[in-house]
Amino acid sequence: MQVRLLWDLQQIDLSIRELVAKIEEAPLLSGVQETADCLEKLKSELIEVEKRLKEDRKVMKNLEMDVQKLVEDRKILKDSLYGGKISNIKELEQMHRKMELLTERKDALEDKIMTFLELIEEQEAFQREHLEKIDQCTTEYRDMEKRLSAALQTYVEEKDSLEQEREIQAGKIEAKYMDKYLTLAQKYRGQGMASVVNDICGVCRVFISSALRGRLYNPDALVYCENCGRLLIKLEKQ
């Protein structure tokens, strides 16, 4: 009788171990952690592009201010050049050359502004795309979290129920048998007992010697597999 109680206890313990594994692995198996990592990556990429976007907008604004300054300087120079106040040919040539240089600098800056404008447009498109992805990913993550929370709640409730059942079951077992069970459970990672089916150990698959078979019919006899060392039990249906 005591050996059967130990067997039932092992089944409860194995079920508890299985539930604990499900609770620990649930975030990974459900994809919640993967989605959370993806969301974090998207946010990190968005922060980086927004940082570059801010810097490029600042550079473009400074370039536009430089162009505006060149336009104003060119206007002043043009007024002086064609205002009729200067008649010295050499001075007029110098002013004309300066006008050309200002125009060249202005054109170069405007080309640079166009390059930055295209870059900024690309970054803004990237920003919009990532904001949409983040919204979608956030919605998906929240839905997955809800499903995960419901699943975990079920696992925890089942585990709590089994632990209560285990406490009742353990209370029926004599101390010396419980000590043997706990020692074997620790040694064999929770499965210190094996059922015998067709005279074969259910774990290591080795035939049980004829010397041990008769002892298996004693419900309180501690019979160990000669190969793997587990405590054996022959169930009634077997």
C-alpha positions as CSV (number, residue, x, y, z in Angstrom):
1,M,0.0,0.0,0.0
2,Q,2.8,2.4,0.9
3,V,4.5,1.9,-2.5
4,R,1.3,2.7,-4.4
5,L,0.9,5.8,-2.3
6,L,4.5,6.8,-3.3
7,W,3.7,6.1,-7.0
8,D,0.6,8.4,-6.8
9,L,2.8,11.0,-5.1
10,Q,5.3,10.8,-7.9
11,Q,2.6,11.3,-10.5
12,I,1.4,14.4,-8.6
13,D,5.0,15.7,-8.3
14,L,5.7,15.1,-12.1
15,S,2.5,17.1,-12.9
16,I,3.6,19.9,-10.7
17,R,7.1,19.9,-12.3
18,E,5.4,20.0,-15.7
19,L,3.3,23.0,-14.7
20,V,6.3,24.8,-13.3
21,A,8.1,24.3,-16.6
22,K,5.1,25.7,-18.5
23,I,4.9,28.7,-16.2
24,E,8.6,29.4,-16.7
25,E,8.6,28.8,-20.5
26,A,5.2,30.4,-21.3
27,P,6.6,33.9,-22.2
28,L,9.0,32.3,-24.7
29,L,6.7,29.7,-26.1
30,S,3.8,32.1,-26.5
31,G,6.1,34.6,-28.4
32,V,5.6,37.4,-25.9
33,Q,9.3,37.8,-25.2
34,E,10.1,37.7,-28.9
35,T,7.5,40.4,-29.6
36,A,8.8,42.5,-26.6
37,D,12.3,42.2,-28.0
38,C,11.1,43.3,-31.5
39,L,9.2,46.2,-30.0
40,E,12.3,47.3,-28.1
41,K,14.4,47.1,-31.2
42,L,11.9,49.2,-33.2
43,K,11.8,51.9,-30.5
44,S,15.6,51.9,-30.3
45,E,15.8,52.4,-34.1
46,L,13.2,55.1,-34.0
47,I,15.1,57.0,-31.3
48,E,18.3,56.8,-33.3
49,V,16.6,58.1,-36.5
50,E,14.8,60.9,-34.6
51,K,18.2,61.9,-33.2
52,R,19.7,62.1,-36.7
53,L,16.7,63.8,-38.0
54,K,16.9,66.5,-35.4
55,E,20.6,67.1,-36.1
56,D,20.1,67.2,-39.9
57,R,17.2,69.6,-39.6
58,K,19.4,71.9,-37.5
59,V,22.2,71.7,-40.1
60,M,19.7,72.4,-42.9
61,K,18.3,75.4,-41.0
62,N,21.8,76.8,-40.6
63,L,22.5,76.3,-44.3
64,E,19.2,78.1,-45.2
65,M,20.3,81.0,-42.9
66,D,23.7,81.1,-44.7
67,V,21.9,81.2,-48.1
68,Q,19.7,84.0,-46.9
69,K,22.8,85.9,-45.7
70,L,24.4,85.4,-49.1
71,V,21.3,86.6,-50.9
72,E,21.3,89.8,-48.7
73,D,25.0,90.4,-49.3
74,R,24.5,89.8,-53.0
75,K,21.7,92.3,-53.1
76,I,23.8,95.0,-51.3
77,L,26.7,94.3,-53.7
78,K,24.4,94.4,-56.7
79,D,22.9,97.8,-55.6
80,S,26.4,99.2,-55.2
81,L,27.5,97.7,-58.6
82,Y,24.7,99.1,-60.6
83,G,23.8,102.1,-58.5
84,G,26.1,104.3,-60.6
85,K,28.0,105.5,-57.6
86,I,31.2,103.6,-58.5
87,S,33.0,104.5,-61.7
88,N,36.4,103.0,-61.1
89,I,36.8,100.1,-63.6
90,K,39.1,98.0,-61.4
91,E,36.8,98.4,-58.4
92,L,33.8,97.5,-60.6
93,E,35.7,94.3,-61.8
94,Q,36.4,93.3,-58.2
95,M,32.8,93.8,-57.2
96,H,31.7,91.8,-60.2
97,R,34.0,89.0,-59.3
98,K,32.7,89.1,-55.7
99,M,29.2,88.8,-57.1
100,E,30.1,85.7,-59.0
101,L,31.7,84.2,-55.9
102,L,28.7,84.9,-53.8
103,T,26.5,83.3,-56.5
104,E,28.7,80.2,-56.7
105,R,28.6,79.8,-52.8
106,K,24.9,80.3,-52.9
107,D,24.4,77.6,-55.6
108,A,26.7,75.2,-53.7
109,L,24.8,75.8,-50.4
110,E,21.5,75.3,-52.2
111,D,22.7,72.0,-53.7
112,K,23.8,70.9,-50.2
113,I,20.3,71.9,-48.9
114,M,18.7,69.7,-51.5
115,T,20.9,66.8,-50.4
116,F,19.9,67.3,-46.8
117,L,16.2,67.7,-47.8
118,E,16.2,64.3,-49.6
119,L,17.9,62.8,-46.6
120,I,15.4,64.3,-44.2
121,E,12.5,63.1,-46.3
122,E,13.9,59.6,-46.2
123,Q,14.3,59.8,-42.4
124,E,10.7,61.1,-42.0
125,A,9.4,58.2,-44.1
126,F,11.4,55.8,-41.9
127,Q,10.0,57.6,-38.9
128,R,6.4,57.2,-40.0
129,E,6.9,53.6,-41.0
130,H,8.4,52.8,-37.6
131,L,5.7,54.6,-35.7
132,E,3.1,52.4,-37.6
133,K,5.1,49.3,-36.8
134,I,5.4,50.2,-33.2
135,D,1.6,50.8,-32.9
136,Q,0.9,47.4,-34.6
137,C,3.5,45.7,-32.5
138,T,2.3,47.3,-29.3
139,T,-1.3,46.2,-30.0
140,E,-0.1,42.6,-30.8
141,Y,2.1,42.6,-27.6
142,R,-0.8,43.7,-25.4
143,D,-3.1,41.0,-26.9
144,M,-0.4,38.3,-26.4
145,E,0.1,39.5,-22.8
146,K,-3.6,39.1,-22.1
147,R,-3.6,35.6,-23.5
148,L,-0.4,34.8,-21.6
149,S,-1.8,36.1,-18.4
150,A,-4.9,34.0,-18.7
151,A,-2.8,30.9,-19.5
152,L,-0.5,31.5,-16.5
153,Q,-3.5,32.0,-14.2
154,T,-4.8,28.6,-15.3
155,Y,-1.4,27.0,-14.8
156,V,-1.0,28.6,-11.3
157,E,-4.5,27.5,-10.2
158,E,-3.8,23.9,-11.4
159,K,-0.4,24.0,-9.6
160,D,-2.0,25.3,-6.4
161,S,-4.6,22.6,-6.6
162,L,-2.0,19.9,-7.1
163,E,0.1,21.2,-4.3
164,Q,-2.9,20.9,-1.9
165,E,-3.5,17.4,-3.2
166,R,0.2,16.5,-2.7
167,E,0.0,17.7,0.9
168,I,-2.9,15.3,1.6
169,Q,-1.2,12.5,-0.3
170,A,2.1,13.0,1.6
171,G,0.3,12.8,4.9
172,K,-0.7,9.2,4.2
173,I,2.9,8.0,3.7
174,E,5.1,6.7,6.5
175,A,8.3,8.7,7.2
176,K,10.7,5.9,6.2
177,Y,9.0,5.5,2.8
178,M,8.9,9.2,2.3
179,D,12.6,9.5,3.0
180,K,13.4,6.8,0.4
181,Y,11.1,8.5,-2.1
182,L,12.7,11.9,-1.7
183,T,16.2,10.5,-2.0
184,L,15.4,8.7,-5.2
185,A,13.5,11.7,-6.6
186,Q,16.5,13.9,-6.0
187,K,18.8,11.3,-7.6
188,Y,16.6,10.7,-10.7
189,R,15.3,14.2,-11.2
190,G,11.8,13.6,-10.0
191,Q,11.4,10.1,-11.4
192,G,12.8,7.7,-8.8
193,M,10.0,5.1,-9.4
194,A,9.2,3.0,-12.4
195,S,6.3,0.8,-13.2
196,V,6.8,-2.8,-14.3
197,V,5.1,-3.7,-17.6
198,N,5.4,-7.3,-19.0
199,D,8.2,-7.9,-16.5
200,I,10.2,-4.9,-17.9
201,C,11.3,-1.8,-16.1
202,G,9.2,1.1,-17.5
203,V,12.2,3.5,-17.5
204,C,15.3,1.6,-18.4
205,R,13.5,-1.2,-20.4
206,V,15.5,-4.0,-18.8
207,F,13.8,-7.3,-17.8
208,I,13.2,-7.8,-14.1
209,S,14.7,-11.0,-12.7
210,S,12.5,-13.8,-11.5
211,A,13.9,-13.3,-8.0
212,L,12.3,-9.8,-7.8
213,R,9.0,-10.5,-9.6
214,G,7.4,-12.3,-6.7
215,R,8.3,-9.5,-4.3
216,L,6.5,-7.0,-6.4
217,Y,3.2,-8.4,-5.3
218,N,3.9,-7.2,-1.7
219,P,2.4,-3.7,-1.6
220,D,4.9,-2.5,1.0
221,A,8.1,-4.2,-0.3
222,L,10.8,-1.9,-1.6
223,V,12.0,-3.5,-4.8
224,Y,14.6,-1.8,-6.8
225,C,15.5,-2.3,-10.5
226,E,18.8,-4.2,-10.7
227,N,19.8,-2.0,-13.7
228,C,18.8,1.6,-13.1
229,G,18.2,1.4,-9.3
230,R,14.7,2.9,-9.3
231,L,12.0,1.8,-7.0
232,L,9.7,-0.6,-8.8
233,I,5.9,-1.0,-8.7
234,K,3.6,-3.4,-10.4
235,L,0.3,-1.7,-10.9
236,E,-2.9,-3.8,-10.7
237,K,-3.9,-3.3,-14.4
238,Q,-0.4,-4.4,-15.4
